Amino acid sequence: MSILIFLDKADGHIRKSSLEAASYGAAIAAQTGTVAEAIVLGTITEDLSVMGKYGISKVYTVDDAVLDELDAQVYTKILAQVAAATSATVIVFSNNLVAKAVAPRLSVRLKAGLVTGAVALPATSNGFVVKKNVFSGKAFANVSIDTAVKIITLNTNTFSYSIGNGAAEVVPFAATIDVANVKVTATNKIVGEVSLTEADIVVSGGRGLKGPENWALVTDLAKLLGAATACSRPVADIHWRPHHEHVGQTGIAIAPNLYIAIGISGAIQHLAGVNRSKTIVVINKDPEAPFFKAADYGIVGDAFEVMPKIIEAVRELKSH
Ligand SMILES: Cc1cc2nc3c(=O)[nH]c(=O)nc-3n(C[C@H](O)[C@H](O)[C@H](O)COP(=O)(O)OP(=O)(O)OC[C@H]3O[C@@H](n4cnc5c(N)ncnc54)[C@H](O)[C@@H]3O)c2cc1C
């Protein structure tokens, strides 16, 4: 019996969200008296024994470059093999695009109950009950899983991890790798930007900024804070900003420690993608803007007057 954690990677390194998933899996293992093991697919350039610091005893690797690009069907079949070999009873993913493609397929293949978007450790004293967000983060549901194998995808930035001293054993896994049905012919990677889904701080702009020529108010602050940039949907729709920055119900869902919203009204569809942020700061000239209801801190004011002052103050602070 084991808890199996799928470790996701970017450019050969384990993602921060996977470290959360690893610690979460290790905590379930401690709770249920079993061990936490992990699996990594594709080329990895870092020393995986460090996963021991997050409570993982063994990391299985399938070090084949063919797995550097996600093919959900191929990934699913390999994970099913690893799950069987390790007698995994709980499989944990970070709730991201890879998990969205792979976890439901694995769930069907293993006849395993699946809960997506978990926000807390499962309650295991009476059955196996997982708490998750529902209705775009407006409510919680407690979902009971009663299958032998259980799959959980963990929302990012909901489980804080501590770093210990252990070292994980790294073990190559001899998987049967299917020939992929799809072939990636070109990849356009965005380089040099802080990843929106992994960022601690996100600075975001809306239609209140009037046009793309004013975006330095967002990007200058983001640069100073080491933050990622985001925008509301209409801003992406009218091509002021690229679509990969669009957050919300129909865009990317994020949960940074700090979300700064400038000239964004706070429509429910926008909030659906950002309301899991730990602290929300809203800058809007309309005191009735709905976003203020969700804000931890708010500035009622014209962004064109407020933002240069904030940027100057942060620059001043950083110069010391
Ligand atoms: C099915 C569906 C899905 C959707 N999905 C999404 C989604 O995923 N993400 C998303 O963002 N939206 C989504 N929307 C759109 C959403 O309903 C809103 O229309 C959108 O979020 C509004 O964007 P905005 O706040 O930038 O613009 P606006 O609604 O135009 O608001 C601009 C804000 O800027 C303020 N402002 C104006 N000038 C200034 C100034 N000088 N200084 C400071 N503040 C100023 C105004 O007071 C106002 O509050 C969706 C809509 C539908 C129907």
The ligand as an SDF file (V2000), in Angstrom:
LIG
                    3D

 53 58  0  0  0  0  0  0  0  0999 V2000
  -19.8530   33.2680  -19.7690 C   0  0  0  0  0  0  0  0  0  0  0  0
  -18.9400   34.3970  -19.3680 C   0  0  0  0  0  0  0  0  0  0  0  0
  -17.6470   34.1030  -18.9810 C   0  0  0  0  0  0  0  0  0  0  0  0
  -16.7810   35.1220  -18.6010 C   0  0  0  0  0  0  0  0  0  0  0  0
  -15.5110   34.8130  -18.2010 N   0  0  0  0  0  0  0  0  0  0  0  0
  -14.7110   35.7980  -17.7580 C   0  0  0  0  0  0  0  0  0  0  0  0
  -13.4030   35.5090  -17.2540 C   0  0  0  0  0  0  0  0  0  0  0  0
  -12.9540   34.3620  -17.2360 O   0  0  0  0  0  0  0  0  0  0  0  0
  -12.6380   36.5270  -16.8180 N   0  0  0  0  0  0  0  0  0  0  0  0
  -13.0610   37.8330  -16.8350 C   0  0  0  0  0  0  0  0  0  0  0  0
  -12.3050   38.7340  -16.4030 O   0  0  0  0  0  0  0  0  0  0  0  0
  -14.2890   38.1230  -17.3040 N   0  0  0  0  0  0  0  0  0  0  0  0
  -15.1120   37.1610  -17.7870 C   0  0  0  0  0  0  0  0  0  0  0  0
  -16.3330   37.4900  -18.2710 N   0  0  0  0  0  0  0  0  0  0  0  0
  -16.6660   38.9200  -18.4340 C   0  0  0  0  0  0  0  0  0  0  0  0
  -17.1390   39.5520  -17.1500 C   0  0  0  0  0  0  0  0  0  0  0  0
  -18.5180   39.3590  -17.0030 O   0  0  0  0  0  0  0  0  0  0  0  0
  -16.8510   41.0730  -17.1520 C   0  0  0  0  0  0  0  0  0  0  0  0
  -17.4930   41.6430  -18.2820 O   0  0  0  0  0  0  0  0  0  0  0  0
  -15.3630   41.4070  -17.2170 C   0  0  0  0  0  0  0  0  0  0  0  0
  -14.6630   40.7310  -16.1830 O   0  0  0  0  0  0  0  0  0  0  0  0
  -15.1830   42.9140  -17.0490 C   0  0  0  0  0  0  0  0  0  0  0  0
  -13.8520   43.2470  -17.2540 O   0  0  0  0  0  0  0  0  0  0  0  0
  -13.2570   44.5750  -16.6210 P   0  0  0  0  0  0  0  0  0  0  0  0
  -13.5470   44.5920  -15.1790 O   0  0  0  0  0  0  0  0  0  0  0  0
  -11.8430   44.6810  -17.0740 O   0  0  0  0  0  0  0  0  0  0  0  0
  -14.0470   45.7330  -17.4020 O   0  0  0  0  0  0  0  0  0  0  0  0
  -15.2580   46.6460  -16.9420 P   0  0  0  0  0  0  0  0  0  0  0  0
  -16.4360   45.8720  -16.5150 O   0  0  0  0  0  0  0  0  0  0  0  0
  -15.4280   47.6200  -18.0690 O   0  0  0  0  0  0  0  0  0  0  0  0
  -14.7310   47.3990  -15.6520 O   0  0  0  0  0  0  0  0  0  0  0  0
  -13.7200   48.3570  -15.6650 C   0  0  0  0  0  0  0  0  0  0  0  0
  -13.5240   48.8280  -14.2480 C   0  0  0  0  0  0  0  0  0  0  0  0
  -12.4910   49.7900  -14.2240 O   0  0  0  0  0  0  0  0  0  0  0  0
  -12.8670   50.8710  -13.3730 C   0  0  0  0  0  0  0  0  0  0  0  0
  -12.1610   52.0400  -13.8770 N   0  0  0  0  0  0  0  0  0  0  0  0
  -12.4250   52.7860  -14.9870 C   0  0  0  0  0  0  0  0  0  0  0  0
  -11.5110   53.7670  -15.1120 N   0  0  0  0  0  0  0  0  0  0  0  0
  -10.6790   53.6610  -14.0480 C   0  0  0  0  0  0  0  0  0  0  0  0
   -9.5460   54.4080  -13.6300 C   0  0  0  0  0  0  0  0  0  0  0  0
   -9.0820   55.4560  -14.3280 N   0  0  0  0  0  0  0  0  0  0  0  0
   -8.9440   54.0330  -12.4980 N   0  0  0  0  0  0  0  0  0  0  0  0
   -9.3970   52.9670  -11.7370 C   0  0  0  0  0  0  0  0  0  0  0  0
  -10.4550   52.2380  -12.1080 N   0  0  0  0  0  0  0  0  0  0  0  0
  -11.0750   52.5730  -13.2490 C   0  0  0  0  0  0  0  0  0  0  0  0
  -14.3670   50.9790  -13.5010 C   0  0  0  0  0  0  0  0  0  0  0  0
  -14.9140   51.5890  -12.3490 O   0  0  0  0  0  0  0  0  0  0  0  0
  -14.7640   49.5120  -13.6360 C   0  0  0  0  0  0  0  0  0  0  0  0
  -15.0410   48.9530  -12.3820 O   0  0  0  0  0  0  0  0  0  0  0  0
  -17.2150   36.4790  -18.6430 C   0  0  0  0  0  0  0  0  0  0  0  0
  -18.5360   36.7550  -19.0330 C   0  0  0  0  0  0  0  0  0  0  0  0
  -19.3740   35.7290  -19.3950 C   0  0  0  0  0  0  0  0  0  0  0  0
  -20.7880   36.0630  -19.8030 C   0  0  0  0  0  0  0  0  0  0  0  0
  1  2  1  0
  2  3  1  0
  2 52  2  0
  3  4  2  0
  4  5  1  0
  4 50  1  0
  5  6  2  0
  6  7  1  0
  6 13  1  0
  7  8  2  0
  7  9  1  0
  9 10  1  0
 10 11  2  0
 10 12  1  0
 12 13  2  0
 13 14  1  0
 14 15  1  0
 14 50  1  0
 15 16  1  0
 16 17  1  0
 16 18  1  0
 18 19  1  0
 18 20  1  0
 20 21  1  0
 20 22  1  0
 22 23  1  0
 23 24  1  0
 24 25  2  0
 24 26  1  0
 24 27  1  0
 27 28  1  0
 28 29  2  0
 28 30  1  0
 28 31  1  0
 31 32  1  0
 32 33  1  0
 33 34  1  0
 33 48  1  0
 34 35  1  0
 35 36  1  0
 35 46  1  0
 36 37  1  0
 36 45  1  0
 37 38  2  0
 38 39  1  0
 39 40  1  0
 39 45  2  0
 40 41  1  0
 40 42  2  0
 42 43  1  0
 43 44  2  0
 44 45  1  0
 46 47  1  0
 46 48  1  0
 48 49  1  0
 50 51  2  0
 51 52  1  0
 52 53  1  0
M  END
$$$$
